[in-house]
Amino acid sequence: MIRPAQRRELAVKAVAIKGVSIALACRVFGVSETCYRYSPKLNEENEQIADLLLGLTTAKKT
């Protein structure tokens, strides 16, 4: 089964390489247009928060 992230990548490639419309690519690959247009904003703070959360989960395993 193809994961949502992989379906999004296929839709992006179809639009970029084959020139199909975004709406058609999203419909064919089962991706919402919101998901197609989403691009996560990663920064250093997010990485620090993730490290803290991982530390908490490993420290509090019971």
mmCIF file of the C-alpha atoms, coordinates in Angstrom:
data_MODEL
# 
_entry.id   MODEL 
# 
loop_
_atom_site.group_PDB 
_atom_site.id 
_atom_site.type_symbol 
_atom_site.label_atom_id 
_atom_site.label_alt_id 
_atom_site.label_comp_id 
_atom_site.label_asym_id 
_atom_site.label_entity_id 
_atom_site.label_seq_id 
_atom_site.pdbx_PDB_ins_code 
_atom_site.Cartn_x 
_atom_site.Cartn_y 
_atom_site.Cartn_z 
_atom_site.occupancy 
_atom_site.B_iso_or_equiv 
_atom_site.pdbx_formal_charge 
_atom_site.auth_seq_id 
_atom_site.auth_comp_id 
_atom_site.auth_asym_id 
_atom_site.auth_atom_id 
_atom_site.pdbx_PDB_model_num 
ATOM 1  C CA . MET A 1 1  ? 0.000  0.000  0.000   1.00 0.00 ? 1  MET A CA 1 
ATOM 2  C CA . ILE A 1 2  ? 1.283  3.442  -0.885  1.00 0.00 ? 2  ILE A CA 1 
ATOM 3  C CA . ARG A 1 3  ? 1.692  5.874  2.010   1.00 0.00 ? 3  ARG A CA 1 
ATOM 4  C CA . PRO A 1 4  ? 0.109  9.366  1.828   1.00 0.00 ? 4  PRO A CA 1 
ATOM 5  C CA . ALA A 1 5  ? 3.518  11.052 1.551   1.00 0.00 ? 5  ALA A CA 1 
ATOM 6  C CA . GLN A 1 6  ? 4.382  8.847  -1.420  1.00 0.00 ? 6  GLN A CA 1 
ATOM 7  C CA . ARG A 1 7  ? 1.040  9.605  -3.094  1.00 0.00 ? 7  ARG A CA 1 
ATOM 8  C CA . ARG A 1 8  ? 1.733  13.336 -2.627  1.00 0.00 ? 8  ARG A CA 1 
ATOM 9  C CA . GLU A 1 9  ? 5.168  12.929 -4.232  1.00 0.00 ? 9  GLU A CA 1 
ATOM 10 C CA . LEU A 1 10 ? 3.609  11.134 -7.199  1.00 0.00 ? 10 LEU A CA 1 
ATOM 11 C CA . ALA A 1 11 ? 1.066  13.932 -7.599  1.00 0.00 ? 11 ALA A CA 1 
ATOM 12 C CA . VAL A 1 12 ? 3.804  16.577 -7.469  1.00 0.00 ? 12 VAL A CA 1 
ATOM 13 C CA . LYS A 1 13 ? 5.830  14.712 -10.112 1.00 0.00 ? 13 LYS A CA 1 
ATOM 14 C CA . ALA A 1 14 ? 2.766  14.333 -12.355 1.00 0.00 ? 14 ALA A CA 1 
ATOM 15 C CA . VAL A 1 15 ? 2.155  18.072 -12.221 1.00 0.00 ? 15 VAL A CA 1 
ATOM 16 C CA . ALA A 1 16 ? 5.806  18.998 -12.726 1.00 0.00 ? 16 ALA A CA 1 
ATOM 17 C CA . ILE A 1 17 ? 6.763  16.468 -15.384 1.00 0.00 ? 17 ILE A CA 1 
ATOM 18 C CA . LYS A 1 18 ? 3.549  15.715 -17.252 1.00 0.00 ? 18 LYS A CA 1 
ATOM 19 C CA . GLY A 1 19 ? 1.905  19.109 -16.838 1.00 0.00 ? 19 GLY A CA 1 
ATOM 20 C CA . VAL A 1 20 ? -1.426 17.785 -15.547 1.00 0.00 ? 20 VAL A CA 1 
ATOM 21 C CA . SER A 1 21 ? -3.537 20.049 -13.382 1.00 0.00 ? 21 SER A CA 1 
ATOM 22 C CA . ILE A 1 22 ? -3.160 19.937 -9.618  1.00 0.00 ? 22 ILE A CA 1 
ATOM 23 C CA . ALA A 1 23 ? -6.838 19.035 -9.231  1.00 0.00 ? 23 ALA A CA 1 
ATOM 24 C CA . LEU A 1 24 ? -6.525 16.062 -11.586 1.00 0.00 ? 24 LEU A CA 1 
ATOM 25 C CA . ALA A 1 25 ? -3.302 14.803 -9.995  1.00 0.00 ? 25 ALA A CA 1 
ATOM 26 C CA . CYS A 1 26 ? -4.832 15.036 -6.521  1.00 0.00 ? 26 CYS A CA 1 
ATOM 27 C CA . ARG A 1 27 ? -7.953 13.192 -7.623  1.00 0.00 ? 27 ARG A CA 1 
ATOM 28 C CA . VAL A 1 28 ? -6.001 10.418 -9.349  1.00 0.00 ? 28 VAL A CA 1 
ATOM 29 C CA . PHE A 1 29 ? -3.561 9.847  -6.478  1.00 0.00 ? 29 PHE A CA 1 
ATOM 30 C CA . GLY A 1 30 ? -6.144 10.333 -3.711  1.00 0.00 ? 30 GLY A CA 1 
ATOM 31 C CA . VAL A 1 31 ? -4.520 13.401 -2.185  1.00 0.00 ? 31 VAL A CA 1 
ATOM 32 C CA . SER A 1 32 ? -6.367 16.482 -0.990  1.00 0.00 ? 32 SER A CA 1 
ATOM 33 C CA . GLU A 1 33 ? -5.319 19.759 -2.566  1.00 0.00 ? 33 GLU A CA 1 
ATOM 34 C CA . THR A 1 34 ? -4.542 21.059 0.929   1.00 0.00 ? 34 THR A CA 1 
ATOM 35 C CA . CYS A 1 35 ? -2.116 18.182 1.449   1.00 0.00 ? 35 CYS A CA 1 
ATOM 36 C CA . TYR A 1 36 ? -0.630 18.805 -1.996  1.00 0.00 ? 36 TYR A CA 1 
ATOM 37 C CA . ARG A 1 37 ? 0.087  22.445 -1.184  1.00 0.00 ? 37 ARG A CA 1 
ATOM 38 C CA . TYR A 1 38 ? 1.323  21.796 2.392   1.00 0.00 ? 38 TYR A CA 1 
ATOM 39 C CA . SER A 1 39 ? 4.997  22.276 3.078   1.00 0.00 ? 39 SER A CA 1 
ATOM 40 C CA . PRO A 1 40 ? 6.172  21.789 6.660   1.00 0.00 ? 40 PRO A CA 1 
ATOM 41 C CA . LYS A 1 41 ? 8.165  24.566 8.248   1.00 0.00 ? 41 LYS A CA 1 
ATOM 42 C CA . LEU A 1 42 ? 11.117 23.063 10.023  1.00 0.00 ? 42 LEU A CA 1 
ATOM 43 C CA . ASN A 1 43 ? 13.422 25.042 12.210  1.00 0.00 ? 43 ASN A CA 1 
ATOM 44 C CA . GLU A 1 44 ? 15.903 24.521 14.994  1.00 0.00 ? 44 GLU A CA 1 
ATOM 45 C CA . GLU A 1 45 ? 13.287 24.970 17.732  1.00 0.00 ? 45 GLU A CA 1 
ATOM 46 C CA . ASN A 1 46 ? 11.212 22.078 16.381  1.00 0.00 ? 46 ASN A CA 1 
ATOM 47 C CA . GLU A 1 47 ? 14.264 19.842 16.554  1.00 0.00 ? 47 GLU A CA 1 
ATOM 48 C CA . GLN A 1 48 ? 14.887 20.814 20.176  1.00 0.00 ? 48 GLN A CA 1 
ATOM 49 C CA . ILE A 1 49 ? 11.256 20.135 21.105  1.00 0.00 ? 49 ILE A CA 1 
ATOM 50 C CA . ALA A 1 50 ? 11.392 16.726 19.434  1.00 0.00 ? 50 ALA A CA 1 
ATOM 51 C CA . ASP A 1 51 ? 14.554 15.859 21.375  1.00 0.00 ? 51 ASP A CA 1 
ATOM 52 C CA . LEU A 1 52 ? 12.898 16.901 24.658  1.00 0.00 ? 52 LEU A CA 1 
ATOM 53 C CA . LEU A 1 53 ? 9.815  14.812 23.904  1.00 0.00 ? 53 LEU A CA 1 
ATOM 54 C CA . LEU A 1 54 ? 11.927 11.781 23.079  1.00 0.00 ? 54 LEU A CA 1 
ATOM 55 C CA . GLY A 1 55 ? 13.846 12.247 26.325  1.00 0.00 ? 55 GLY A CA 1 
ATOM 56 C CA . LEU A 1 56 ? 10.619 12.438 28.313  1.00 0.00 ? 56 LEU A CA 1 
ATOM 57 C CA . THR A 1 57 ? 9.130  9.342  26.741  1.00 0.00 ? 57 THR A CA 1 
ATOM 58 C CA . THR A 1 58 ? 12.245 7.261  27.344  1.00 0.00 ? 58 THR A CA 1 
ATOM 59 C CA . ALA A 1 59 ? 12.605 8.553  30.923  1.00 0.00 ? 59 ALA A CA 1 
ATOM 60 C CA . LYS A 1 60 ? 8.957  7.896  31.866  1.00 0.00 ? 60 LYS A CA 1 
ATOM 61 C CA . LYS A 1 61 ? 8.452  4.440  30.342  1.00 0.00 ? 61 LYS A CA 1 
ATOM 62 C CA . THR A 1 62 ? 6.484  2.401  32.873  1.00 0.00 ? 62 THR A CA 1 
# 
